Amino acid sequence: MCRALCTGRYAPWLHGKTLRRAVPFTVDKVVRSAGRRGHILNLGHGVLVKTPEEAVAHFFDVVKGLRYDSLFKESMLENLEPVA
């Protein structure tokens, strides 16, 4: 299985406690936008001082859990052409 790499650009404000649920959605959107070539993710310009460590760990857990084979499964089927 392919995995996403943890290094690139990601807005530091998305690590606040109240936006914890936004991390999986945003990471998914960024990776899908990059397409099959892959995307390198990181924490943008760093982490805000008051950002809880758990929120940063959550970001990396989400990124480590990405699976390209399932992210692009639907689009792989859309791109198939009939052979007969």
Residue, then its C-alpha position, 0 to 999 in steps of 0.5 A: m500500500c502507498r502511504a503519504l509522506c509527512t512533509g509539505r504545507y499545511a495551515p498552522w491554525l488548523h491545529g486548534k482544539t475546536l478544529r480537530r475534526a477539520v484536519p482529516f477533511t482538509v488533509d484529504k482535500v489537499v491530497r486529492s487536489a494534488g492527484r496521483r502524483g502524490h503530495i508532501l505534507n508538513l505543518g506550513h510555517g510551523v506550529l503556533v505556541k499555544t497549539p496542544e501537542e495532541a493536535v499536532a500528533h493528530f495531524f500526523d496520525v491522519v497523514k500516516g493513515l492515508r491510503y492512496d489506493s482507497l483515496f483514488k479508487e473512485s477516480m480510477l474507475e471513472n478513468l477506465e475505458p472499455v476494451a471491447 
